[in-house]
Amino acid sequence: MTDDLKGIKGSVKTAFFLALKDIFKDKKVTCLVVLMIAFSFVNLMFFTSFNYGMTNTMQDEMINTISSHLSIEPEADDTYLQNVKSTEKKLNLISGITASSPHIDKHASITYKGKTINTKVVGLTPSKEEEVTLVPQKIKIGEFLSDRDANEIVLGKVLVKNKMPDEDDWGFGEFAKNALDVEVGENVVVTYDNGVSREYHVKGIIDAGMGPDFNAYVTTKEIEDVYNQKDEATQILVRLYDRDSADEYRLLIMQQGIRGDVKTWMDKAEFIEKITASMGIITGVMTYIGLLTVAATIAIIVYINTTHKRRLIGVLKAIGSKDITVLLMFLTEACIFSLFGIALGIVLMNLISVYFSYNPMITPIGEIYPEVQLNLVLITFRTILIAAVISGFYPAWNAAKQNIIRSIWGE
Amino acid sequence: MDDGFIRTESLKKTYLMGKVEVSALRGVDITVHEGEFVALMGPSGSGKSTMLNQVGLLDTPTSGCIYIDNENTSTMKENKRVELRLNKFGFIFQFFSLFMELSTLENVMLPMMLSGEPKKECKDRAIELLDIVELYDRQNHMPSELSGGQQQRVAIARSLMNRPKLILADEPTANLDSKASVEIIELFKRLNRETGVTLLMVTHEEELGKLADRIIWLRDGKIDVEKQFVSLETEELRVINPISA
């Protein structure tokens, strides 16, 4: 080994050795610093992972209550999809598609005891819907429709005045003002946009946390009867085995010659992306502030450390240590503090994650819990480590460049 | 021709204290031969520590030259100066300059570790030196568990780790009682005699200085010629070491 290489090895090994010795000299201080970095790590992870969790919850809720994995809608010039039964047969022949459910949407007003509320009435076949969305399972009071129901209706909770003592108003704005004071088992009158009025028995109230809460549901058979329509639909929802292959199946459906505009859940989730992107900006600002806190703390720790060790830095340099050894020593300390802090932070974040998986945050859009993604852990890990090196560099460099005599005399 | 292991020529050092220029050294010429034990003495502010720092390459002179082993250090790059400090010099300071988080053994090992030597060799050499300074049984003690004299002996062992040719000691006994001070100087003399290492020691205690082979007196940043003459006469009477200049 050449003398130069030997010298470099000696510098690196000594820097590492002194850093480790210094870290474990005062265990209480080390624990506090590590704890502080761990909390900073959790701080950086927490909001972002909640944002991920919220995005996922919103996507899941949207898929389970509004869009399913794919939806076939009429092309721009058409109002309805035609030949729905034949389309369903074609869809059922495609391997990987588990079910489909045609919807026929109409505008109507619902009246109860002189109060009227305008809404969308969705006609669907309950047995098919069960295979495609979770809407039938989202019943809060009463029951969902069955295929043979003719004069039954299910109302979204926003259309109805809340009578649950422990909950706030279900609706808001105009909806809260016009909400019907109706209960399951009572009758309402629905006036469709073609002028036909029918009386329905309220079979259930839906609480889906999203779009379905604003709708009313009757059977397809009923809508077809009211509008004298056959084999038509406003959209056909399609369920896949694997939601991630939605793009692939979109192409497959188009290749089958099925007429319509095929949209994936990702297309429909654009608004969620926008919401989470906005949240991401806020989270990003909080992250930067958190990161600045970490960086400042590490810089202060290294600075205080170099100030306390001023004389020994001088001695170390006097006995033949290179500047790089001193620099490496303090940077290694900053990195080791950070590594321990990050490790503890990962443990804490996982504990928080486990806690929230058992006690999720209940929100109007569903249950939200932080989602700790490996990618996010790696990014936060890298960010804190880089912040540690950058923020520790200046005070460490200053220490390394100190005049030997002045350092020895503690000036 | 023997030019000496250390030779300074017209060595000057000027400091700025605020806006005032202070001349700590005003053209000092000294020669120290290999294997000599020389004490630098003088009153406070005479420039003895500044002189030691210049010779030890801890600082750079304002003008003049320092030759170490016939090599002009004023033209040396910083890397080379660091290498000299690590491999040819050993330093002992007046305060107990040990790393408190390191054991006695680890403190002694430090210079050899910096040289990149394997840990086993560092440890063996450190134990050997702790034995020489009579602290073999204290190798796993922390500095805080040692007396001032013992700590200074650890610093001496550390200064010898890389088998230096020159040991520079800046008032090594300043913080020790008289018994410990004599022990340290006796240790220096023994090391000087047994290993042939050159010793340049700053002290303000004349009794200790007299234990060296030769005293170089400084006053106001210059050689104190008058005192040097008296000292030389005393030296000649004592006939301690025939190598003295």
Boltz contact constraints between the chains, C-beta under 6 A:
constraints:
  - contact:
      token1: [A, 6]
      token2: [B, 116]
      max_distance: 6.0
  - contact:
      token1: [A, 7]
      token2: [B, 116]
      max_distance: 6.0
  - contact:
      token1: [A, 9]
      token2: [B, 116]
      max_distance: 6.0
  - contact:
      token1: [A, 10]
      token2: [B, 114]
      max_distance: 6.0
  - contact:
      token1: [A, 10]
      token2: [B, 115]
      max_distance: 6.0
  - contact:
      token1: [A, 10]
      token2: [B, 116]
      max_distance: 6.0
  - contact:
      token1: [A, 14]
      token2: [B, 113]
      max_distance: 6.0
  - contact:
      token1: [A, 14]
      token2: [B, 114]
      max_distance: 6.0
  - contact:
      token1: [A, 21]
      token2: [B, 101]
      max_distance: 6.0
  - contact:
      token1: [A, 21]
      token2: [B, 102]
      max_distance: 6.0
  - contact:
      token1: [A, 22]
      token2: [B, 101]
      max_distance: 6.0
  - contact:
      token1: [A, 25]
      token2: [B, 101]
      max_distance: 6.0
  - contact:
      token1: [A, 315]
      token2: [B, 97]
      max_distance: 6.0
  - contact:
      token1: [A, 318]
      token2: [B, 58]
      max_distance: 6.0
  - contact:
      token1: [A, 318]
      token2: [B, 91]
      max_distance: 6.0
  - contact:
      token1: [A, 319]
      token2: [B, 91]
      max_distance: 6.0
  - contact:
      token1: [A, 319]
      token2: [B, 111]
      max_distance: 6.0
  - contact:
      token1: [A, 320]
      token2: [B, 82]
      max_distance: 6.0
  - contact:
      token1: [A, 320]
      token2: [B, 85]
      max_distance: 6.0
  - contact:
      token1: [A, 320]
      token2: [B, 86]
      max_distance: 6.0
  - contact:
      token1: [A, 320]
      token2: [B, 111]
      max_distance: 6.0
  - contact:
      token1: [A, 320]
      token2: [B, 114]
      max_distance: 6.0
  - contact:
      token1: [A, 321]
      token2: [B, 114]
      max_distance: 6.0
  - contact:
      token1: [A, 322]
      token2: [B, 82]
      max_distance: 6.0
  - contact:
      token1: [A, 404]
      token2: [B, 58]
      max_distance: 6.0
  - contact:
      token1: [A, 405]
      token2: [B, 53]
      max_distance: 6.0
  - contact:
      token1: [A, 405]
      token2: [B, 58]
      max_distance: 6.0
  - contact:
      token1: [A, 405]
      token2: [B, 59]
      max_distance: 6.0
